[in-house]
Amino acid sequence: MKDGVNGVALAVFIFFFLVVTVMGFVASRWRRAENANNLDEWGLGGRSFGTWVTWFLLGGDLYTAYTFVAVPAAIYAGGAAGFFAVPYTILCYPLVFTFLPRLWSVSHKHGYVTSSDFVRGRFGSKGLSLALALTGILATMPYIALQLVGIQAVLDVMGVGGGSNWFMKDLPLLIAFGVLAAYTYSSGLRAPALIAFVKDALIYIVIIVAIIYIPIKLGGFDDIFAKAGEAFAVENPATGKPRGSLVTGPEAQWAYATLALGSAMALFLYPHSVTAVLSSRSRNVIRRNTTILPLYSLMLGLLAILGFMALAAGVKVKNGQLAIPQLFENMFPDWFTGVAFAAIGIGALVPAAIMSIAAANLFTRNIYKDFIRPDATPEHEAKVSKLSSLLVKVGALVFVLTMDKTVAINFQLLGGIWILQTVPALVGGLFTRWCHRWALLGGWAAGMIYGTWRAYDTPSATQDHFGNTNLIPLIGEKGYIGLTAFVLNVIVVIVLTFVLRKLGAPDGVDQTKASDYTADAGDPGVVEKLPAATAGAPGGH
């Protein structure tokens, strides 16, 4: 790490930060509706985004600063096992092609703003809707915190925010947080949608340059892989085993495969993913995006290789999250280092904005309106959601400033396990209503409790708790805890459904019908804008 502040890199970083700040505030007038005081406009961008805006928005949403930092950091720390992120982003698109267009159609037909709105309308259960809303909020909060961790990593490497005074040390992060909060409050989803163009352009430029320029400086890919292999062969004093490997061994293949499959199933169920999907203007926009979003998976594969390059370049850091920012500072001229750091920093702002909006929408629609103020008008909903988005960001900031970073990381890892437990109700509900609402709630509870308990009881590579993989019951192979919890969830749902139907337990009222799941914009009866107080009206208890 260079001594002092890297002035040139900092100047370039500040330039791009100012550009996206201006764009964030200008976005409030982009595609602006006559009446912007409802969640359709503030929280979903007026449901008006076409193919390319949606592509950039989803890319900015799913490929975050933490992805930029953590995926190559996982390769840097342990080798090939970290590549599970690449196949899971490939697996997820055929999966989501089958259900996302259906979710878009039924949501636009009924004016649903969140996935919990759909579950409430489909199964007539506020309790089940509340369970999914709390799961989404709980999984999203630490995810936002980790975006701020990404910004903090860049600031640390640039030499900004040092010193013993806590206020001066964290001042740059506080400024970034304040600006993010201000333009999100002002512009809603339009802000990250517009900024995503700059963010993705910068990331593609940085990765393309890095994948060409760094190997030239390091002597080619043969030398990079050879040096990385030597680094992985060194024994870890704590475990007595090699640090990692260039190729995943047979003993890790079940863990690798189940982690990839489970992560692929969960990725588009996060509230921020659903928010970006529902902001598009037609179901064909979603279908087209599932075919072109894999371009980001190509980018992710190239990004992961940077972990090998950091090893080959001799980067030494105590915190693996700093490996790639440090690689950029060591290898690039200062001005391009600034561009790379700006890509990471803006790569944090876009998803953090979408995540805070998504969490706020869940609170507003599925907690505040359902249980606190059922007569809330669309204008009041929008106001509550704006204020909630600020509180969500404050909570994330508290994670970053007052807690050990592993707390946020642990909760984010748990987030994947938790989100996976929403599959039976959300994805299953898009195709069948056979499952009983109380059985779905019971399965959700079983999966949440088992997954959280097993994760807490499982050591990770660096600490005593919150590992990702454990022995799969009956099979005896190591596998992803989230997928095991999901299987338990499904078994409980099936058994309880048979029992409850045998006992004649009452079903809730289904507000949807078969044609709703294939409806498109412009079809008769499709809600294009949220009406005064009827769209998404609460279902039964």
NUDOKE-405865 format. One line per field, with one value per residue (C-alpha): x, y, z; residue in one letter; residue number from 1. Coordinates in steps of 0.02 Angstrom, whole numbers, always signed. Each point is the difference from the previous one (the first is absolute). Layout:
<atoms>
px: [X,...]
py: [Y,...]
pz: [Z,...]
rest: [A,...]
nr: [NUM,...]
</atoms>
This chain:
<atoms>
px: [+0,+70,+35,-120,-146,+3,-49,-20,-108,-102,-30,-62,-109,-77,-33,-103,-85,-56,-61,-112,-59,-63,-79,-85,-88,-38,-81,-151,-51,+39,-159,-95,-187,-130,-32,+161,-68,-29,+107,-22,+95,+124,+31,-18,+47,-177,+14,+67,+175,+39,+124,+163,-44,-58,+159,+111,-110,+1,+187,+30,-114,+76,+183,+46,+156,+4,+0,+143,+99,-58,+1,+184,+38,-73,+112,+148,-34,-47,+13,-121,-141,-35,-47,-170,-65,+27,-106,-137,-24,-12,-122,-117,-56,-86,-84,-63,-58,-135,-72,+49,-115,-144,+43,+8,-169,-98,+82,-44,-175,-34,+118,+114,+157,+89,+10,-89,-146,-16,+10,-135,-113,+32,-24,-107,+120,+71,+101,+91,+24,+74,+119,+68,+12,+100,+113,+33,+38,+110,+100,+17,+64,+174,+11,-12,+130,+121,-17,+62,+140,+49,+11,+99,+125,+34,+19,+121,+113,-2,+59,-158,-84,+150,+43,-53,-150,-152,-97,+139,+39,-178,-41,+22,-118,-126,+4,-29,-142,-80,+4,-70,-141,-42,-17,-88,-128,-21,+0,-46,+40,+35,+164,+86,-76,+86,+163,+10,+52,+157,+33,-8,+100,+140,+1,+10,+141,+99,-18,+44,+154,+50,-17,+115,+120,+39,+49,+118,+86,+4,+71,-159,-132,+120,+103,-156,-73,+170,+32,-179,+21,+160,-88,-145,+119,+71,-64,-123,+71,-175,-65,+157,-69,+44,-70,-106,+4,-13,-128,-141,+37,-123,-33,-66,-107,-166,+28,+45,-150,-131,+67,-14,-175,-67,+72,-75,-172,+12,+78,-157,-106,+91,-114,+116,-4,-190,-9,+108,-104,-167,+64,+3,-140,-44,+24,+100,+127,+28,+11,+127,+103,+17,+84,+122,+41,+123,+120,+28,+49,+141,+55,-8,+110,+133,-19,+29,+168,+62,+16,+135,+83,+7,+93,+118,+35,+49,-140,+6,-150,-68,-178,-35,-132,+142,+92,-76,+1,+182,+38,-71,+104,+159,-22,-85,+51,-79,-129,-66,+4,-122,-113,+4,-39,-142,-71,+0,-69,-141,-26,-46,-116,-115,-46,-5,-132,-105,+14,-55,-149,-49,+10,-99,-135,-16,-18,-127,-112,+11,+26,-57,-152,-52,+17,+17,-98,-107,-81,+166,-16,+127,+74,+20,+77,+129,+45,+19,+106,+116,+27,+21,+136,+98,-18,+59,+157,+31,-12,+126,+116,-10,+56,+153,+52,-33,+16,+133,-15,-21,-169,-66,+83,-74,-174,+19,+48,-153,-101,+23,-59,-151,-52,+4,-140,-119,+6,-150,-118,+61,+58,-117,-146,+30,-42,-117,-109,-2,+112,-98,+43,+30,+110,+104,+21,+51,+125,+72,+23,+82,+122,+43,+31,+99,+104,+43,+43,+110,+90,+35,+61,+117,+175,+59,+178,+33,-113,-99,-173,-99,+76,-94,+14,-36,-33,-162,-109,-14,+124,+147,+81,+43,-129,-75,-100,-128,-45,-16,-115,-101,-26,-59,-116,-78,-24,-89,-110,-54,-35,-94,-101,-63,-42,-85,-103,-51,-56,-94,+102,-65,+89,+24,-81,+101,-13,+83,-57,+92,+1,+85,+164,+19,-72,+105,+1,-147,-109,-174,-4,+189,+45,+121,+11,-50,-177,-58,-15,-54,+149,+79,-141,+33,-56,-76,+79]
py: [+0,+169,+125,+145,+48,-45,+175,-39,-154,+96,+144,-120,-89,+164,+54,-156,+9,+179,-54,-137,+114,+126,-141,-64,+164,+33,-172,+67,+88,-148,-85,+95,-30,+132,-77,-69,-21,-187,-157,-42,+159,+19,-184,-78,+142,+8,-181,+79,-68,-84,-138,+96,+103,-160,-90,+134,+14,-188,-7,+144,-86,-175,+35,+110,+78,-146,-118,+100,-15,-166,-121,+25,+12,-175,-62,+90,-82,-178,-30,-86,-21,+186,-27,-70,+178,-20,-157,+58,+159,-109,-123,+133,+72,-156,-17,+178,-6,-121,+105,+184,+41,-78,+105,+156,-37,-34,+147,+122,-71,+33,+144,-102,+95,-139,-189,-4,+93,-145,-133,+91,+11,-179,-88,+127,+1,+155,-111,-87,+167,+73,-148,+27,+189,-19,-128,+121,+148,-105,-68,+171,+105,-80,-6,+190,+8,-100,+127,+131,-120,-1,+189,-3,-124,+116,+151,-97,-47,+180,+56,+100,-1,-45,+66,-35,+119,-109,+141,+52,-182,-37,+171,-52,-147,+112,+122,-140,-67,+172,+30,-174,+28,+171,-47,-164,+94,+128,-110,-175,-144,+118,+52,-170,-41,+151,-18,-185,+51,+84,-136,-145,+93,+33,-180,-72,+121,-41,-189,-1,+107,-102,-169,+62,+119,-94,-167,+96,+75,-167,-103,-80,-118,-148,+91,+64,-175,-75,+130,-15,-189,+21,+120,-120,-145,+89,-81,+99,-2,+4,-153,-94,-12,+92,+175,-44,-76,+48,-138,-55,-173,-147,+27,+175,-35,-26,+161,+93,-65,+26,+173,+48,-74,+74,+171,-5,-39,+145,+139,+71,-20,+138,+152,+111,-124,-7,+191,+16,-133,+82,+169,-61,+45,-171,-187,-11,+120,-128,-145,+94,+44,-180,-33,+147,+13,-147,+127,+52,-179,+14,+158,-90,-141,+125,+92,-160,-28,+161,-101,-106,+158,+74,-156,+4,+185,-35,+101,-21,+60,-52,+30,-98,+128,+123,-117,+65,+186,-24,-94,+146,+127,-104,-37,+150,+181,+111,+74,-170,-59,+142,-63,-177,+65,+104,-156,-89,+152,+31,-188,+17,+149,-75,-162,+86,+120,-140,-108,+140,+38,-184,-20,+160,-60,-163,+92,+123,-121,-158,+63,+181,-9,-177,+13,+183,+111,-98,+160,+79,+95,-23,+170,-52,-165,+90,+115,-146,-96,+148,+20,-188,-3,+127,-106,-155,+92,+62,-180,-54,+141,-56,-174,+74,+129,-90,-187,-121,-18,-188,+34,+74,-137,-137,+72,+20,-184,-42,+110,-126,-141,+102,+60,-179,-41,+115,-109,-115,+146,+120,-109,-143,+121,+60,-173,-82,+36,-180,+39,+59,+173,-65,-140,+128,+99,-156,-50,+175,-4,-173,+52,+164,-80,-149,+106,+131,-131,-103,+155,+62,-172,-18,+75,+99,+16,+148,-21,-119,+38,+38,-119,-33,-188,-148,-186,-35,-120,-177,+37,+40,+118,+180,+116,+174,+24,+111,-139,-129,+120,+25,-187,-10,+148,-88,-164,+92,+95,-160,-97,+143,+34,-180,+9,+170,-46,-162,+101,+125,+151,+156,+70,+186,+93,-2,+171,-62,-105,-103,+135,+124,-96,+28,+177,+135,+189,+66,-152,+42,+20,+14,+133,+119,+124,-24,+66,+101,-137,-162,-83,-131,+11,-111,-179,-107,-47]
pz: [+0,-49,+140,+21,-110,-184,-59,-185,+31,+128,-123,-135,+129,+58,-180,-39,+169,-38,-173,+69,+141,-127,-101,+158,+31,-184,-9,+95,-162,-114,-65,+134,+15,+35,+171,+73,+177,+1,+13,-184,-42,+143,+37,-174,-118,-68,-62,-159,-33,-165,-43,+14,+153,+86,-53,+75,+154,+32,-34,+119,+124,-3,-37,+147,+74,+120,-151,-75,+162,+76,-149,-45,+187,+22,-141,+78,+169,-48,-186,-118,+127,-19,-182,+54,-30,-187,-33,+117,-101,-155,+79,+65,-169,-68,+170,+8,-182,+58,+141,-10,-148,+98,+153,-108,-80,+158,+89,-139,-13,+184,+37,+115,+51,+96,-7,+169,-81,-122,+137,+100,-152,-57,+167,+92,+146,+81,+118,-143,-86,+160,+18,-175,+24,+161,-85,-143,+113,+114,-148,-83,+146,+14,-191,-1,+138,-108,-141,+122,+49,-185,-2,+162,-73,-147,+115,+111,-146,-64,+171,+37,+170,+105,+172,+177,+5,-39,-80,-120,-36,-55,-73,-184,+26,+89,-146,-126,+107,+15,-187,-35,+124,-72,-183,+39,+103,-139,-155,+57,-118,-144,+82,+2,-171,-77,+96,-48,-176,+67,+127,-124,-132,+125,+62,-176,-45,+157,-17,-186,+30,+153,-88,-139,+88,+162,-84,-114,+153,+91,-144,-67,+64,+11,+131,+89,+23,+45,+136,+64,+10,+100,+119,+26,+35,+154,+159,+105,+179,+76,-93,-49,-178,-161,-12,-152,-173,-182,-31,+114,+70,+8,+185,-34,-153,+91,+97,-159,-98,+137,+41,-184,-18,+162,-38,-175,+72,+123,-104,-81,+156,+94,+18,-103,-145,+4,+7,-156,-91,+41,-62,-180,-120,-71,+28,-161,+75,+137,-122,-107,+153,+55,-168,+2,+187,-14,-76,+180,+41,-128,+88,+168,-63,-55,+165,+99,-87,+81,+160,-82,-65,+175,+59,-148,+28,+181,+78,+189,+101,+170,-60,-160,-50,-33,-121,-162,+42,+52,-163,-100,+95,-21,-186,-80,-25,+132,-118,-53,+180,+32,-140,+74,+174,-70,-81,+168,+93,-124,-4,+183,-17,-132,+89,+171,-68,-77,+156,+116,-113,-7,+189,+24,-119,+97,+164,-70,-94,+105,+177,+12,-114,+44,+188,+53,-120,-125,-65,-53,-164,-141,+44,+182,-53,-105,+146,+122,-125,-27,+187,+22,-134,+103,+157,-95,-54,+177,+61,-131,+50,+182,-56,-86,+130,+165,-32,-57,-189,+22,+80,-162,-103,+110,-14,-188,-12,+105,-118,-140,+113,+55,-172,-63,+122,-95,-156,+40,+33,-133,-145,+41,+15,-178,-67,+127,+148,+62,+149,+151,+67,+177,-68,-96,+161,+94,-134,-1,+189,-5,-136,+86,+170,-68,-121,+131,+131,-115,-66,+176,+52,-149,+2,-150,-63,+113,+153,+107,-71,-157,-124,-163,-17,+114,-17,-93,+102,-73,-140,+114,-126,+37,-78,+8,+159,-88,-124,+140,+95,-159,-21,+181,-36,-149,+96,+142,-125,-88,+160,+84,-157,-3,+186,-8,-152,+84,+151,-110,+54,-88,-152,-24,-144,-163,-83,-160,-147,-130,-136,+119,-14,-186,-10,-83,+1,-98,+32,+66,+188,+25,+128,-86,+145,+180,+24,+148,+130,-82,-84,+109,+128,+151,-12,+137,+164]
rest: [M,K,D,G,V,N,G,V,A,L,A,V,F,I,F,F,F,L,V,V,T,V,M,G,F,V,A,S,R,W,R,R,A,E,N,A,N,N,L,D,E,W,G,L,G,G,R,S,F,G,T,W,V,T,W,F,L,L,G,G,D,L,Y,T,A,Y,T,F,V,A,V,P,A,A,I,Y,A,G,G,A,A,G,F,F,A,V,P,Y,T,I,L,C,Y,P,L,V,F,T,F,L,P,R,L,W,S,V,S,H,K,H,G,Y,V,T,S,S,D,F,V,R,G,R,F,G,S,K,G,L,S,L,A,L,A,L,T,G,I,L,A,T,M,P,Y,I,A,L,Q,L,V,G,I,Q,A,V,L,D,V,M,G,V,G,G,G,S,N,W,F,M,K,D,L,P,L,L,I,A,F,G,V,L,A,A,Y,T,Y,S,S,G,L,R,A,P,A,L,I,A,F,V,K,D,A,L,I,Y,I,V,I,I,V,A,I,I,Y,I,P,I,K,L,G,G,F,D,D,I,F,A,K,A,G,E,A,F,A,V,E,N,P,A,T,G,K,P,R,G,S,L,V,T,G,P,E,A,Q,W,A,Y,A,T,L,A,L,G,S,A,M,A,L,F,L,Y,P,H,S,V,T,A,V,L,S,S,R,S,R,N,V,I,R,R,N,T,T,I,L,P,L,Y,S,L,M,L,G,L,L,A,I,L,G,F,M,A,L,A,A,G,V,K,V,K,N,G,Q,L,A,I,P,Q,L,F,E,N,M,F,P,D,W,F,T,G,V,A,F,A,A,I,G,I,G,A,L,V,P,A,A,I,M,S,I,A,A,A,N,L,F,T,R,N,I,Y,K,D,F,I,R,P,D,A,T,P,E,H,E,A,K,V,S,K,L,S,S,L,L,V,K,V,G,A,L,V,F,V,L,T,M,D,K,T,V,A,I,N,F,Q,L,L,G,G,I,W,I,L,Q,T,V,P,A,L,V,G,G,L,F,T,R,W,C,H,R,W,A,L,L,G,G,W,A,A,G,M,I,Y,G,T,W,R,A,Y,D,T,P,S,A,T,Q,D,H,F,G,N,T,N,L,I,P,L,I,G,E,K,G,Y,I,G,L,T,A,F,V,L,N,V,I,V,V,I,V,L,T,F,V,L,R,K,L,G,A,P,D,G,V,D,Q,T,K,A,S,D,Y,T,A,D,A,G,D,P,G,V,V,E,K,L,P,A,A,T,A,G,A,P,G,G,H]
nr: [1,2,3,4,5,6,7,8,9,10,11,12,13,14,15,16,17,18,19,20,21,22,23,24,25,26,27,28,29,30,31,32,33,34,35,36,37,38,39,40,41,42,43,44,45,46,47,48,49,50,51,52,53,54,55,56,57,58,59,60,61,62,63,64,65,66,67,68,69,70,71,72,73,74,75,76,77,78,79,80,81,82,83,84,85,86,87,88,89,90,91,92,93,94,95,96,97,98,99,100,101,102,103,104,105,106,107,108,109,110,111,112,113,114,115,116,117,118,119,120,121,122,123,124,125,126,127,128,129,130,131,132,133,134,135,136,137,138,139,140,141,142,143,144,145,146,147,148,149,150,151,152,153,154,155,156,157,158,159,160,161,162,163,164,165,166,167,168,169,170,171,172,173,174,175,176,177,178,179,180,181,182,183,184,185,186,187,188,189,190,191,192,193,194,195,196,197,198,199,200,201,202,203,204,205,206,207,208,209,210,211,212,213,214,215,216,217,218,219,220,221,222,223,224,225,226,227,228,229,230,231,232,233,234,235,236,237,238,239,240,241,242,243,244,245,246,247,248,249,250,251,252,253,254,255,256,257,258,259,260,261,262,263,264,265,266,267,268,269,270,271,272,273,274,275,276,277,278,279,280,281,282,283,284,285,286,287,288,289,290,291,292,293,294,295,296,297,298,299,300,301,302,303,304,305,306,307,308,309,310,311,312,313,314,315,316,317,318,319,320,321,322,323,324,325,326,327,328,329,330,331,332,333,334,335,336,337,338,339,340,341,342,343,344,345,346,347,348,349,350,351,352,353,354,355,356,357,358,359,360,361,362,363,364,365,366,367,368,369,370,371,372,373,374,375,376,377,378,379,380,381,382,383,384,385,386,387,388,389,390,391,392,393,394,395,396,397,398,399,400,401,402,403,404,405,406,407,408,409,410,411,412,413,414,415,416,417,418,419,420,421,422,423,424,425,426,427,428,429,430,431,432,433,434,435,436,437,438,439,440,441,442,443,444,445,446,447,448,449,450,451,452,453,454,455,456,457,458,459,460,461,462,463,464,465,466,467,468,469,470,471,472,473,474,475,476,477,478,479,480,481,482,483,484,485,486,487,488,489,490,491,492,493,494,495,496,497,498,499,500,501,502,503,504,505,506,507,508,509,510,511,512,513,514,515,516,517,518,519,520,521,522,523,524,525,526,527,528,529,530,531,532,533,534,535,536,537,538,539,540,541]
</atoms>
